[in-house]
Amino acid sequence: MTSERPARTGQSARRLAMEEARRSKRPSRSDRRAGTTAAPDRVLDGGGFEQLLRTTLHRARGAADTGTLINTLITLDGHLAAEHAWRAPARDEVAAVRVLTRPGRDGGSAGGPVAHDGPDPDAVFTSALSLTPQGRLAITLPGRRALPASAAALGVAARISWSEADLAEYRRLLPEADRLAEFEVRECRSLLSELGAEGRREAVGTLRSAVFLVPPVQLYQGGNVYSNLRDDGNLTGKTLLPTHPDCFFHHLDRLPLDLWSDEEAVVVTCLWLLHSSGGPNRIESFNGYQLSLENVAENFRAMRRTYLEAGAETVLDPVPEGTPPVRELLAVAHRLAQARASLVGRRRLYYEIDASTRRKTERALPRTSRPSPQESGVCERLSELLPGSGDFDGLLAGLRADREWLHEPRSGHPTGFEALIHTTVSASAELFSADFAMSRGIRSLPKLIDALRREDWAEIVSWELPAFYCCVVPGENAGSLYDGDRAQLADSAWAMSARMQYNTWHVMPGNLPKDPAVQARDFLAPHALPDLAYHSHLHHRGHVTNNIRFSARSPEKVLVAGFPFVSLTDLRVLRCEGEPFGRDDLSAVTTIAHFLARVTELVAEAAEAGVATEVTAFDHHWHRITIAENEKEHHV
């Protein structure tokens, strides 16, 4: 069959193209005008993260003791590892939690039940506990006796009475918290003073650009949130321009240091240390954390351990214990940045993404000595299709020997290149027991090469989403997620494909020179490292709608006409239920994705030699035919 629609007698090609453009691209509505539906297919109904907050508060209300109650709130009912969850509260909040959960205290971690039957007449204070909309513990304290309105709106998990002994212990702990705060402010102001006015302008400008390139960012200082997300936006991002007066950085670089608040000094210094340790992406490793020098120091210790694991030849001195002076932390940051650059260049790291707080933690990518079952399985499938055989090196050698294979029709696909992509993605969906697998890229490498030769950066950044593709293949059991409705399954696959087209479009300018036309275009820093993601169904609307929980992804660099394009293609596998993917899965994904990138380079080399091959498959028609109609598509 064909994906082309029959022409009506007497209609021009232009009129037919206009009619086609007006049709819905959603496979289940391909016969309707775009934007028309009697009712939405799905209603989120407060799902995702809002539902997690409600569930966590419900579980906390049933806790048997204060320790369990607070741990449930802090970890979002076990979604967050304790080592990360306890980096979110401020110092006085940590002191209060230590008071209320100390061993031997009535109702504490080893004591009796939490009281839910009204206030204690002998209490000297009563703490109300809840969650903020960001998922952070909210607790009232002596001196801060009211919950933030947003936390109060979610409801109180419990009210815990303080005794005279509790108050005395709290007062004993506060001086140490105050001492750390005073030390921190003094150190941060000292560093900022040493930078001088010009150095502070550079630091603030660099940080403004950094948070613009790596959303989402969501950090805390005291009870305040610093974020470039829509609801909490006070940092530069996709909803707040750098010049907007609501941006935290706006005019801060022009103010004399003595007019900076202590909080501003701490926020800028901590972010500057993180950025100095490896660039914009290092800021994401603090998502969900309290900005403090002790947390920066602990983050640096964790990164040192990761970098030593990732590179046997890496040499890094230990980070001093406690909270080192800020100049020592800056020196550590520079050493970490140097080690990280080498490891990123050799792709020895990956990101572990906890979507609960959107934090990206760098981990050491495991080294393997033999092919995984998934890699062997993909090679076996491709050996049945390609001129070469054996492992990925053998398959590439066969393609280099038979230069025409990638450019001629194969197995019902317009070109061998498209047949190879589809076979690889289909095999990955099965072999990784994934609900969906996908790979993306640019449709016309010849067009890209022509623009590169002319250095026409304005043309490249003018290309819209249809200039890119993403092949999405559902796994064998994906249909059961939609009660066997293949039209809905095709709708979800096409929605994922369209979003991945957007992702390729979004990072494309980040590979180009800083031309005015490029800088004027909205873009993100290209993804350089593989990643494993958990709990992805909590935030992103598409993930919430389709319940995408776990993923393993490897973005790949492709050399086009001598020009490196980071994240021009990838391989991604998704699961909507079951177990998350592991590090071994990710290692296999990176190997398969690297093979796809090398094949893409062969197509680019052929285009340079005058053999023009373009990807025409993997549009909305293709996803409808191959999924909703469950047929192999044939082009004419």
PAZAVEX-685096 format. One record per residue (C-alpha): residue number from 1; x, y, z; residue in three letters. Coordinates in steps of 0.02 Angstrom, whole numbers, plus 50000, padded with zeros to 5 digits. Layout:
PAZAVEX-685096
> n|x|y|z|res
> NUM|X|Y|Z|ALA .
...
end
This chain:
PAZAVEX-685096
> n|x|y|z|res
> 1|50000|50000|50000|MET .
> 2|50053|50181|49991|THR .
> 3|50053|50322|50116|SER .
> 4|50006|50446|49979|GLU .
> 5|49826|50505|49969|ARG .
> 6|49739|50490|49798|PRO .
> 7|49730|50654|49702|ALA .
> 8|49559|50725|49661|ARG .
> 9|49525|50765|49481|THR .
> 10|49552|50947|49439|GLY .
> 11|49644|50992|49599|GLN .
> 12|49816|51070|49591|SER .
> 13|49964|50999|49686|ALA .
> 14|49969|51158|49789|ARG .
> 15|49786|51141|49840|ARG .
> 16|49812|50960|49886|LEU .
> 17|49964|51007|49990|ALA .
> 18|49862|51139|50081|MET .
> 19|49724|51014|50118|GLU .
> 20|49852|50890|50182|GLU .
> 21|49929|51023|50294|ALA .
> 22|49759|51059|50370|ARG .
> 23|49725|50878|50414|ARG .
> 24|49761|50815|50588|SER .
> 25|49928|50729|50602|LYS .
> 26|49863|50621|50744|ARG .
> 27|49846|50446|50668|PRO .
> 28|49673|50416|50743|SER .
> 29|49609|50579|50667|ARG .
> 30|49697|50577|50499|SER .
> 31|49529|50602|50410|ASP .
> 32|49486|50760|50510|ARG .
> 33|49535|50941|50504|ARG .
> 34|49673|50980|50629|ALA .
> 35|49617|51045|50799|GLY .
> 36|49443|50968|50794|THR .
> 37|49384|50841|50923|THR .
> 38|49224|50813|51020|ALA .
> 39|49318|50783|51183|ALA .
> 40|49497|50764|51242|PRO .
> 41|49565|50588|51231|ASP .
> 42|49634|50594|51408|ARG .
> 43|49613|50706|51559|VAL .
> 44|49765|50714|51673|LEU .
> 45|49653|50750|51823|ASP .
> 46|49791|50811|51937|GLY .
> 47|49902|50662|51901|GLY .
> 48|50091|50654|51900|GLY .
> 49|50183|50750|52035|PHE .
> 50|50023|50820|52112|GLU .
> 51|49964|50643|52138|GLN .
> 52|50131|50595|52217|LEU .
> 53|50115|50740|52341|LEU .
> 54|49940|50684|52390|ARG .
> 55|49994|50504|52409|THR .
> 56|50146|50552|52513|THR .
> 57|50041|50660|52630|LEU .
> 58|49915|50519|52649|HIS .
> 59|50052|50394|52693|ARG .
> 60|50131|50515|52815|ALA .
> 61|49966|50541|52906|ARG .
> 62|49961|50355|52941|GLY .
> 63|50141|50346|53007|ALA .
> 64|50163|50258|53174|ALA .
> 65|50299|50374|53239|ASP .
> 66|50378|50542|53205|THR .
> 67|50534|50468|53124|GLY .
> 68|50432|50371|52997|THR .
> 69|50320|50521|52967|LEU .
> 70|50464|50639|52929|ILE .
> 71|50559|50511|52826|ASN .
> 72|50403|50484|52720|THR .
> 73|50389|50670|52687|LEU .
> 74|50574|50700|52658|ILE .
> 75|50594|50555|52535|THR .
> 76|50425|50579|52450|LEU .
> 77|50369|50408|52506|ASP .
> 78|50532|50326|52455|GLY .
> 79|50551|50408|52283|HIS .
> 80|50708|50500|52340|LEU .
> 81|50863|50418|52411|ALA .
> 82|50897|50480|52587|ALA .
> 83|51072|50541|52541|GLU .
> 84|50993|50664|52419|HIS .
> 85|50830|50700|52509|ALA .
> 86|50917|50768|52664|TRP .
> 87|51008|50899|52559|ARG .
> 88|50846|50997|52534|ALA .
> 89|50803|51065|52710|PRO .
> 90|50882|51224|52779|ALA .
> 91|50995|51215|52932|ARG .
> 92|50862|51267|53058|ASP .
> 93|50742|51139|52984|GLU .
> 94|50873|51003|53002|VAL .
> 95|50898|51055|53183|ALA .
> 96|50710|51041|53215|ALA .
> 97|50702|50869|53134|VAL .
> 98|50848|50810|53242|ARG .
> 99|50754|50870|53395|VAL .
> 100|50591|50784|53349|LEU .
> 101|50669|50618|53299|THR .
> 102|50807|50600|53429|ARG .
> 103|50813|50429|53514|PRO .
> 104|50714|50417|53674|GLY .
> 105|50597|50559|53636|ARG .
> 106|50412|50518|53655|ASP .
> 107|50343|50499|53480|GLY .
> 108|50517|50506|53406|GLY .
> 109|50600|50384|53289|SER .
> 110|50611|50252|53424|ALA .
> 111|50465|50313|53529|GLY .
> 112|50276|50303|53532|GLY .
> 113|50144|50355|53406|PRO .
> 114|50118|50528|53332|VAL .
> 115|49977|50618|53421|ALA .
> 116|49829|50658|53308|HIS .
> 117|49698|50694|53440|ASP .
> 118|49718|50881|53468|GLY .
> 119|49849|50997|53544|PRO .
> 120|49948|50949|53698|ASP .
> 121|49903|51070|53840|PRO .
> 122|50080|51055|53909|ASP .
> 123|50164|51094|53742|ALA .
> 124|50274|51249|53725|VAL .
> 125|50261|51245|53536|PHE .
> 126|50177|51141|53400|THR .
> 127|50255|51109|53230|SER .
> 128|50145|51086|53077|ALA .
> 129|50220|50973|52943|LEU .
> 130|50173|50971|52759|SER .
> 131|50252|50977|52585|LEU .
> 132|50285|51122|52468|THR .
> 133|50225|51109|52287|PRO .
> 134|50406|51069|52241|GLN .
> 135|50403|50916|52356|GLY .
> 136|50510|50990|52494|ARG .
> 137|50473|50966|52680|LEU .
> 138|50380|51115|52755|ALA .
> 139|50390|51128|52944|ILE .
> 140|50346|51271|53060|THR .
> 141|50478|51321|53187|LEU .
> 142|50493|51437|53335|PRO .
> 143|50518|51605|53249|GLY .
> 144|50431|51543|53091|ARG .
> 145|50264|51484|53153|ARG .
> 146|50160|51482|52994|ALA .
> 147|50167|51364|52846|LEU .
> 148|50191|51444|52675|PRO .
> 149|50022|51469|52595|ALA .
> 150|50062|51347|52454|SER .
> 151|50108|51210|52579|ALA .
> 152|49955|51245|52688|ALA .
> 153|49846|51227|52533|ALA .
> 154|49906|51048|52511|LEU .
> 155|49854|51006|52690|GLY .
> 156|49945|50967|52852|VAL .
> 157|50018|50793|52872|ALA .
> 158|50033|50808|53062|ALA .
> 159|50055|50929|53205|ARG .
> 160|50191|50882|53329|ILE .
> 161|50198|50956|53503|SER .
> 162|50362|51016|53578|TRP .
> 163|50405|50994|53760|SER .
> 164|50519|51104|53864|GLU .
> 165|50656|50974|53834|ALA .
> 166|50629|50985|53646|ASP .
> 167|50643|51173|53650|LEU .
> 168|50802|51165|53754|ALA .
> 169|50881|51042|53631|GLU .
> 170|50832|51153|53485|TYR .
> 171|50912|51304|53568|ARG .
> 172|51069|51200|53597|ARG .
> 173|51081|51156|53412|LEU .
> 174|51044|51327|53339|LEU .
> 175|51212|51411|53380|PRO .
> 176|51304|51285|53270|GLU .
> 177|51182|51318|53128|ALA .
> 178|51206|51505|53152|ASP .
> 179|51395|51484|53156|ARG .
> 180|51393|51389|52990|LEU .
> 181|51282|51523|52913|ALA .
> 182|51395|51664|52970|GLU .
> 183|51549|51571|52907|PHE .
> 184|51464|51541|52741|GLU .
> 185|51413|51723|52715|VAL .
> 186|51586|51784|52764|ARG .
> 187|51672|51663|52644|GLU .
> 188|51554|51700|52499|CYS .
> 189|51571|51888|52517|ARG .
> 190|51760|51871|52527|SER .
> 191|51768|51775|52362|LEU .
> 192|51650|51895|52275|LEU .
> 193|51753|52041|52338|SER .
> 194|51912|51962|52268|GLU .
> 195|51828|51941|52099|LEU .
> 196|51805|52129|52089|GLY .
> 197|51667|52219|51996|ALA .
> 198|51720|52152|51825|GLU .
> 199|51739|51974|51891|GLY .
> 200|51565|51980|51970|ARG .
> 201|51491|52043|51806|ARG .
> 202|51572|51897|51716|GLU .
> 203|51513|51771|51846|ALA .
> 204|51333|51834|51847|VAL .
> 205|51328|51842|51657|GLY .
> 206|51398|51666|51642|THR .
> 207|51270|51598|51766|LEU .
> 208|51128|51688|51679|ARG .
> 209|51177|51603|51515|SER .
> 210|51203|51436|51601|ALA .
> 211|51030|51422|51678|VAL .
> 212|50955|51476|51511|PHE .
> 213|51039|51330|51423|LEU .
> 214|51003|51190|51548|VAL .
> 215|50824|51195|51608|PRO .
> 216|50750|51134|51717|PRO .
> 217|50836|51212|51867|VAL .
> 218|50756|51205|52040|GLN .
> 219|50862|51249|52192|LEU .
> 220|50833|51311|52369|TYR .
> 221|50912|51439|52484|GLN .
> 222|50830|51447|52653|GLY .
> 223|50644|51442|52616|GLY .
> 224|50661|51520|52443|ASN .
> 225|50653|51429|52277|VAL .
> 226|50767|51474|52131|TYR .
> 227|50701|51400|51970|SER .
> 228|50677|51428|51784|ASN .
> 229|50518|51323|51782|LEU .
> 230|50357|51409|51735|ARG .
> 231|50270|51406|51905|ASP .
> 232|50421|51459|52009|ASP .
> 233|50516|51555|51877|GLY .
> 234|50639|51681|51946|ASN .
> 235|50788|51625|51842|LEU .
> 236|50817|51648|51657|THR .
> 237|50733|51510|51558|GLY .
> 238|50604|51473|51426|LYS .
> 239|50473|51580|51512|THR .
> 240|50585|51720|51579|LEU .
> 241|50701|51823|51470|LEU .
> 242|50873|51871|51536|PRO .
> 243|50819|52053|51531|THR .
> 244|50659|52025|51629|HIS .
> 245|50661|52118|51796|PRO .
> 246|50592|51964|51886|ASP .
> 247|50751|51867|51846|CYS .
> 248|50859|51846|52001|PHE .
> 249|51014|51898|51903|PHE .
> 250|50936|52056|51830|HIS .
> 251|51047|52206|51874|HIS .
> 252|51136|52104|52009|LEU .
> 253|51297|52117|51909|ASP .
> 254|51283|52308|51915|ARG .
> 255|51251|52327|52101|LEU .
> 256|51397|52360|52220|PRO .
> 257|51434|52209|52327|LEU .
> 258|51388|52299|52489|ASP .
> 259|51209|52313|52422|LEU .
> 260|51196|52126|52390|TRP .
> 261|51094|52030|52519|SER .
> 262|51179|51887|52610|ASP .
> 263|51066|51766|52519|GLU .
> 264|51116|51836|52350|GLU .
> 265|51299|51818|52394|ALA .
> 266|51276|51635|52445|VAL .
> 267|51170|51590|52292|VAL .
> 268|51291|51666|52166|VAL .
> 269|51446|51594|52251|THR .
> 270|51375|51417|52262|CYS .
> 271|51318|51422|52081|LEU .
> 272|51486|51491|52027|TRP .
> 273|51577|51350|52116|LEU .
> 274|51465|51221|52033|LEU .
> 275|51486|51299|51861|HIS .
> 276|51675|51310|51886|SER .
> 277|51678|51122|51920|SER .
> 278|51620|51078|51744|GLY .
> 279|51503|51200|51659|GLY .
> 280|51314|51227|51651|PRO .
> 281|51265|51044|51672|ASN .
> 282|51346|51036|51843|ARG .
> 283|51211|51155|51907|ILE .
> 284|51081|51020|51869|GLU .
> 285|51167|50905|51992|SER .
> 286|51101|51021|52129|PHE .
> 287|50917|51015|52081|ASN .
> 288|50816|50986|52238|GLY .
> 289|50962|51038|52350|TYR .
> 290|50990|51181|52471|GLN .
> 291|51124|51300|52406|LEU .
> 292|51256|51296|52543|SER .
> 293|51444|51277|52550|LEU .
> 294|51431|51114|52647|GLU .
> 295|51318|51040|52512|ASN .
> 296|51437|51101|52376|VAL .
> 297|51582|51018|52468|ALA .
> 298|51486|50854|52483|GLU .
> 299|51438|50864|52299|ASN .
> 300|51622|50884|52255|PHE .
> 301|51668|50732|52361|ARG .
> 302|51537|50628|52271|ALA .
> 303|51599|50686|52101|MET .
> 304|51779|50647|52147|ARG .
> 305|51728|50468|52190|ARG .
> 306|51634|50453|52025|THR .
> 307|51777|50522|51920|TYR .
> 308|51903|50406|52003|LEU .
> 309|51789|50258|51965|GLU .
> 310|51761|50315|51785|ALA .
> 311|51945|50339|51742|GLY .
> 312|52080|50228|51816|ALA .
> 313|52211|50356|51762|GLU .
> 314|52118|50502|51845|THR .
> 315|52212|50583|51990|VAL .
> 316|52116|50696|52109|LEU .
> 317|52168|50750|52282|ASP .
> 318|52040|50719|52420|PRO .
> 319|51917|50860|52460|VAL .
> 320|51954|50925|52636|PRO .
> 321|51830|50866|52768|GLU .
> 322|51691|50974|52836|GLY .
> 323|51658|51139|52749|THR .
> 324|51824|51199|52677|PRO .
> 325|51858|51384|52646|PRO .
> 326|51784|51444|52483|VAL .
> 327|51954|51467|52399|ARG .
> 328|51994|51284|52428|GLU .
> 329|51825|51237|52355|LEU .
> 330|51862|51343|52201|LEU .
> 331|52029|51255|52178|ALA .
> 332|51941|51086|52194|VAL .
> 333|51813|51145|52066|ALA .
> 334|51947|51182|51937|HIS .
> 335|52028|51011|51963|ARG .
> 336|51860|50925|51945|LEU .
> 337|51823|51022|51785|ALA .
> 338|51987|50965|51708|GLN .
> 339|51955|50783|51753|ALA .
> 340|51774|50793|51695|ARG .
> 341|51819|50865|51524|ALA .
> 342|51927|50713|51488|SER .
> 343|51794|50590|51548|LEU .
> 344|51653|50675|51451|VAL .
> 345|51761|50678|51295|GLY .
> 346|51787|50490|51311|ARG .
> 347|51605|50463|51365|ARG .
> 348|51654|50379|51526|ARG .
> 349|51508|50459|51620|LEU .
> 350|51319|50453|51614|TYR .
> 351|51179|50546|51700|TYR .
> 352|51063|50466|51825|GLU .
> 353|50905|50573|51815|ILE .
> 354|50786|50570|51961|ASP .
> 355|50634|50655|51885|ALA .
> 356|50555|50674|52058|SER .
> 357|50667|50826|52086|THR .
> 358|50739|50835|51908|ARG .
> 359|50915|50810|51976|ARG .
> 360|51051|50742|51860|LYS .
> 361|51188|50648|51950|THR .
> 362|51345|50599|51857|GLU .
> 363|51392|50415|51869|ARG .
> 364|51531|50307|51797|ALA .
> 365|51476|50215|51641|LEU .
> 366|51521|50031|51662|PRO .
> 367|51652|49955|51549|ARG .
> 368|51610|49791|51462|THR .
> 369|51726|49662|51388|SER .
> 370|51599|49567|51284|ARG .
> 371|51440|49610|51187|PRO .
> 372|51278|49609|51284|SER .
> 373|51132|49497|51230|PRO .
> 374|51046|49652|51162|GLN .
> 375|51196|49703|51057|GLU .
> 376|51216|49526|50989|SER .
> 377|51030|49517|50953|GLY .
> 378|51030|49680|50854|VAL .
> 379|51182|49624|50755|CYS .
> 380|51096|49459|50715|GLU .
> 381|50941|49549|50648|ARG .
> 382|51046|49670|50547|LEU .
> 383|51153|49528|50475|SER .
> 384|50995|49461|50392|GLU .
> 385|50970|49630|50308|LEU .
> 386|51140|49710|50277|LEU .
> 387|51280|49659|50158|PRO .
> 388|51397|49632|50306|GLY .
> 389|51380|49518|50457|SER .
> 390|51450|49484|50629|GLY .
> 391|51474|49622|50757|ASP .
> 392|51446|49808|50727|PHE .
> 393|51621|49828|50654|ASP .
> 394|51583|49689|50530|GLY .
> 395|51417|49768|50483|LEU .
> 396|51501|49937|50453|LEU .
> 397|51637|49853|50349|ALA .
> 398|51502|49775|50239|GLY .
> 399|51418|49944|50213|LEU .
> 400|51584|50024|50166|ARG .
> 401|51616|49885|50041|ALA .
> 402|51442|49902|49964|ASP .
> 403|51423|50091|49950|ARG .
> 404|51255|50082|49860|GLU .
> 405|51163|49979|49990|TRP .
> 406|51111|50124|50104|LEU .
> 407|51042|50228|49960|HIS .
> 408|50930|50105|49867|GLU .
> 409|50756|50040|49917|PRO .
> 410|50763|49895|50039|ARG .
> 411|50631|49785|50121|SER .
> 412|50486|49901|50082|GLY .
> 413|50579|50057|50138|HIS .
> 414|50630|50200|50022|PRO .
> 415|50814|50173|50063|THR .
> 416|50926|50049|50151|GLY .
> 417|50966|50184|50278|PHE .
> 418|50783|50193|50332|GLU .
> 419|50770|50003|50332|ALA .
> 420|50923|49994|50445|LEU .
> 421|50853|50123|50566|ILE .
> 422|50684|50036|50578|HIS .
> 423|50760|49863|50600|THR .
> 424|50878|49926|50737|THR .
> 425|50739|50016|50831|VAL .
> 426|50618|49868|50814|SER .
> 427|50749|49746|50877|ALA .
> 428|50791|49861|51023|SER .
> 429|50609|49872|51076|ALA .
> 430|50602|49682|51086|GLU .
> 431|50775|49644|51156|LEU .
> 432|50767|49774|51295|PHE .
> 433|50588|49722|51340|SER .
> 434|50540|49903|51309|ALA .
> 435|50367|49973|51285|ASP .
> 436|50436|50093|51154|PHE .
> 437|50603|50117|51066|ALA .
> 438|50653|50262|50955|MET .
> 439|50792|50347|50859|SER .
> 440|50795|50523|50787|ARG .
> 441|50896|50627|50665|GLY .
> 442|50893|50753|50523|ILE .
> 443|50801|50710|50362|ARG .
> 444|50918|50792|50235|SER .
> 445|51104|50775|50264|LEU .
> 446|51137|50842|50087|PRO .
> 447|51042|51001|50130|LYS .
> 448|51140|51019|50293|LEU .
> 449|51306|50993|50202|ILE .
> 450|51261|51125|50073|ASP .
> 451|51220|51252|50210|ALA .
> 452|51381|51210|50303|LEU .
> 453|51486|51239|50147|ARG .
> 454|51404|51409|50126|ARG .
> 455|51415|51444|50314|GLU .
> 456|51232|51490|50305|ASP .
> 457|51194|51474|50490|TRP .
> 458|51033|51575|50471|ALA .
> 459|50962|51445|50352|GLU .
> 460|51004|51299|50468|ILE .
> 461|50919|51380|50618|VAL .
> 462|50768|51424|50510|SER .
> 463|50723|51241|50479|TRP .
> 464|50564|51187|50568|GLU .
> 465|50514|51021|50647|LEU .
> 466|50475|50930|50482|PRO .
> 467|50661|50944|50440|ALA .
> 468|50692|50812|50574|PHE .
> 469|50627|50635|50602|TYR .
> 470|50603|50509|50741|CYS .
> 471|50563|50325|50712|CYS .
> 472|50457|50260|50857|VAL .
> 473|50418|50074|50872|VAL .
> 474|50304|50003|51009|PRO .
> 475|50357|49847|51101|GLY .
> 476|50263|49684|51090|GLU .
> 477|50159|49718|51245|ASN .
> 478|50132|49905|51219|ALA .
> 479|49958|49876|51149|GLY .
> 480|49898|49810|51318|SER .
> 481|49935|49982|51393|LEU .
> 482|49798|50051|51280|TYR .
> 483|49675|49905|51301|ASP .
> 484|49718|49844|51127|GLY .
> 485|49669|50009|51044|ASP .
> 486|49801|50022|50908|ARG .
> 487|49741|50194|50855|ALA .
> 488|49779|50262|51028|GLN .
> 489|49945|50170|51026|LEU .
> 490|49988|50253|50860|ALA .
> 491|49935|50423|50930|ASP .
> 492|50056|50403|51075|SER .
> 493|50196|50344|50961|ALA .
> 494|50170|50493|50845|TRP .
> 495|50164|50613|50994|ALA .
> 496|50332|50544|51050|MET .
> 497|50402|50559|50874|SER .
> 498|50346|50740|50861|ALA .
> 499|50423|50781|51030|ARG .
> 500|50588|50702|50978|MET .
> 501|50585|50803|50817|GLN .
> 502|50570|50956|50928|TYR .
> 503|50716|50897|51036|ASN .
> 504|50830|50882|50884|THR .
> 505|50772|51053|50822|TRP .
> 506|50800|51126|50996|HIS .
> 507|50982|51073|51017|VAL .
> 508|51036|51100|50836|MET .
> 509|51094|51282|50854|PRO .
> 510|51201|51235|51004|GLY .
> 511|51321|51153|50881|ASN .
> 512|51343|51308|50774|LEU .
> 513|51457|51461|50788|PRO .
> 514|51394|51608|50892|LYS .
> 515|51322|51697|50741|ASP .
> 516|51189|51830|50778|PRO .
> 517|51057|51725|50689|ALA .
> 518|51103|51574|50795|VAL .
> 519|51104|51671|50958|GLN .
> 520|50932|51743|50918|ALA .
> 521|50857|51568|50903|ARG .
> 522|50791|51477|51057|ASP .
> 523|50900|51325|51092|PHE .
> 524|50971|51211|51226|LEU .
> 525|51147|51147|51252|ALA .
> 526|51162|50982|51154|PRO .
> 527|51156|50825|51260|HIS .
> 528|51330|50747|51267|ALA .
> 529|51309|50604|51391|LEU .
> 530|51196|50450|51400|PRO .
> 531|51068|50444|51539|ASP .
> 532|50956|50332|51642|LEU .
> 533|50793|50414|51700|ALA .
> 534|50676|50362|51840|TYR .
> 535|50501|50422|51887|HIS .
> 536|50484|50519|51723|SER .
> 537|50295|50503|51732|HIS .
> 538|50287|50636|51869|LEU .
> 539|50320|50800|51777|HIS .
> 540|50332|50814|51588|HIS .
> 541|50155|50822|51519|ARG .
> 542|50190|50696|51382|GLY .
> 543|50267|50576|51507|HIS .
> 544|50121|50600|51627|VAL .
> 545|49994|50570|51488|THR .
> 546|50080|50413|51424|ASN .
> 547|50145|50355|51594|ASN .
> 548|50326|50349|51536|ILE .
> 549|50417|50296|51695|ARG .
> 550|50591|50235|51647|PHE .
> 551|50710|50265|51504|SER .
> 552|50886|50232|51443|ALA .
> 553|50954|50349|51310|ARG .
> 554|51117|50383|51220|SER .
> 555|51133|50542|51116|PRO .
> 556|51273|50530|50988|GLU .
> 557|51391|50647|50898|LYS .
> 558|51391|50639|50708|VAL .
> 559|51529|50712|50599|LEU .
> 560|51452|50800|50448|VAL .
> 561|51571|50875|50319|ALA .
> 562|51704|50886|50453|GLY .
> 563|51584|50977|50570|PHE .
> 564|51541|50889|50735|PRO .
> 565|51356|50888|50781|PHE .
> 566|51330|50832|50960|VAL .
> 567|51164|50742|50990|SER .
> 568|51115|50733|50806|LEU .
> 569|51052|50555|50828|THR .
> 570|51017|50436|50973|ASP .
> 571|50936|50276|51032|LEU .
> 572|50808|50280|51172|ARG .
> 573|50709|50140|51255|VAL .
> 574|50559|50171|51370|LEU .
> 575|50456|50075|51495|ARG .
> 576|50285|50123|51562|CYS .
> 577|50284|49993|51700|GLU .
> 578|50392|49858|51776|GLY .
> 579|50574|49876|51825|GLU .
> 580|50688|50023|51780|PRO .
> 581|50830|50000|51658|PHE .
> 582|51001|49967|51733|GLY .
> 583|51179|50020|51697|ARG .
> 584|51212|49866|51590|ASP .
> 585|51059|49910|51484|ASP .
> 586|51126|50086|51460|LEU .
> 587|51297|50020|51410|SER .
> 588|51214|49917|51273|ALA .
> 589|51107|50065|51218|VAL .
> 590|51265|50171|51197|THR .
> 591|51347|50040|51087|THR .
> 592|51195|50022|50974|ILE .
> 593|51171|50211|50965|ALA .
> 594|51355|50234|50920|HIS .
> 595|51330|50113|50775|PHE .
> 596|51182|50216|50711|LEU .
> 597|51290|50373|50720|ALA .
> 598|51429|50291|50619|ARG .
> 599|51303|50236|50487|VAL .
> 600|51237|50415|50480|THR .
> 601|51415|50472|50447|GLU .
> 602|51425|50351|50299|LEU .
> 603|51268|50432|50227|VAL .
> 604|51346|50604|50255|ALA .
> 605|51508|50550|50169|GLU .
> 606|51407|50488|50020|ALA .
> 607|51314|50653|50013|ALA .
> 608|51480|50747|50005|GLU .
> 609|51526|50636|49858|ALA .
> 610|51364|50680|49768|GLY .
> 611|51252|50533|49820|VAL .
> 612|51103|50623|49897|ALA .
> 613|50998|50518|50016|THR .
> 614|50857|50589|50121|GLU .
> 615|50742|50513|50253|VAL .
> 616|50561|50522|50198|THR .
> 617|50487|50390|50314|ALA .
> 618|50441|50403|50499|PHE .
> 619|50310|50541|50478|ASP .
> 620|50132|50535|50545|HIS .
> 621|50073|50432|50396|HIS .
> 622|50209|50305|50428|TRP .
> 623|50164|50287|50611|HIS .
> 624|49979|50268|50568|ARG .
> 625|50010|50134|50436|ILE .
> 626|50138|50032|50534|THR .
> 627|50051|50043|50703|ILE .
> 628|49865|50084|50688|ALA .
> 629|49842|49984|50528|GLU .
> 630|49979|49862|50580|ASN .
> 631|50049|49848|50404|GLU .
> 632|50219|49869|50325|LYS .
> 633|50226|50032|50230|GLU .
> 634|50276|50032|50047|HIS .
> 635|50320|50195|49961|HIS .
> 636|50292|50226|49776|VAL .
end
